Amino acid sequence: MAAPSVMLGIDLGTTSVKAAVVEAAPDDPSGFVVLASCVRAARAEAAAQSAAAGPQAREQDVSRIIQALNECLAALPRQQLHKVCGIGVSGQMHGVLFWKTGQGCEWTEGRAAPAFTPRAVSHLVTWQDGRCGSEFLASLPRPESHLSVATGFGCATIFWLLKNSPEFLKCYDAAGTIHDYVVAMLCGLPRPLMSDQNAASWGYFNTQSQSWNLEILGASGFPVHLLPDIAEPATVAGRTAHAWFEIPKGTRVGVALGDLQASVYSCMAQRTDAVLNISTSVQLAASMPSGFQPAQTPDPTAPVAYFPYFDRTYLAVAASLNGGNVLATFVQMLVQWTADLGVEVEESTVYSRMIQAAAEQRDTCLTITPTVLGERHLPDQLASVTRISSSALSLGHVTRALCRGIVQNLHSMLPFQQLREWGVERVVSSGSALSRNEVLKQEVQRAFPFPVSFGQDVDAAVGAALVMLQRNLHQEES
């Protein structure tokens, strides 16, 4: 009997990098075993943001993300990495970074494990970036796509740079998401490849024709040469051009996937499952039937969008900008308040204490709408607190109400009755914010009229590996 196949899955998230080594179950073609996994905080917030973009800029230092990736690989068992015969990569969608072809990274191959570090690379402008205000977005050409364009989307960011920093764009000749960049560097690609999952997240991409809106973009002076070539998800992008840690040179690498799609792939056992991910942001996704095609007219006010999945199918997705980042903002506020009062306290201590307090406070009349970042369909919406009483001002009440508000905000975007009409019978949930927050888990179980199961923090990394494994991409030619 042939040796079981071993895959490496990588997920490049907003706040952390995850890696998982996955092996096929010997007696079950659809089964798998996670042999090893690792999570490392990225801590990639750029020290110097773009001055022209103002306080709404959200940029990350790519070298820190790759450092976290290298730390993940170094922490995995060497003997497991040596068995890897395919690499799947996923990551945070919508964002964009730029690099110079042939100069995007530098490989070090000496006594230390072979690895790469970024060279002629810009910051990553993330999905959280707010430089493209409503007025600017209204000035952009209307896309020929079923998806609207929002701030933080790659093409919107490029339009903003074209208008406000045109000299910046002249420094680079390639662009992609952070995970497209990693795949390009691993394989030494002359041009970046992008799946329709990530292309749709940039905007100005037609999922039916599988093509960029080149005429519309070109007529507006958009630098279309920066747009990556399109490749099907669940196909091979190339082979590793170098040995990478213990992974041999020539190992196949899949086209980069969206983290949402990779997470859904690892969690959705049946088409009747909905998948909830609460990490930095929140996504609730349900599978649309084969043959479903979304209306080709974008609706910027619609809270549910249809994102490409695999095999030309779609996921209906309520994607909230307000998730674990809201809890992190609350923690930072408490730390700042205590510092203003002359007391220094660690964020980790505040987090654990507030979750403990909320766990003891089983209910609250306090109501928090947690939309401190607005939503893509309501960009100007702010957060609010209502039903305030003197008996509901404790840390436990506020934290409980905040966790409940995150879930209720999602419910307002995608009513759970709609899930019933789509045939959903179970919710599979995962994500870093959920995995370490028992109160948030309680609120999820309280809100959904379905059975809820909880997955792992590394689901997107596992999903990226499973796409390689279950679709036999390690056996196919590029």
Secondary structure, DSSP 8 states (H G I E B T S, - for coil): -----EEEEEEE-SSEEEEEEEEE-TT-TT-EEEEEEEEEE---B-SS--TTTGGG--EE-HHHHHHHHHHHHHHS-HHHHHT--EEEEEE-SS-BEEE-TT-SEEEE-SSS--EEEE-SB--EE-TT---S-HHHHHTS---SSSS---TT-HHHHHHHHHHH-HHHHTT-SEEE-HHHHHHHHHHT-SS-EEEHHHHHHHSSEETTTTEE-HHHHHHTT--GGGS-EEE-TTSEEEE-SS-BTTB-TT-EEE--EEHHHHHHHHH-SSTTEEEEEESSSEEEEEE--TT----SS--TT-SEEEEE-STT-EEEEEEES-SHHHHHHHHHHHHHHHHHTT----HHHHHHHHHHHHHH----S-EEE--TT-BTTBTT---EEES--TTS-SHHHHHHHHHHHHHHHHHHHS-HHHHHHTT--EEEEE-HHHHT-HHHHHHHHHH-SS-EEE--TTHHHHHHHHHHHHTTGGGS--
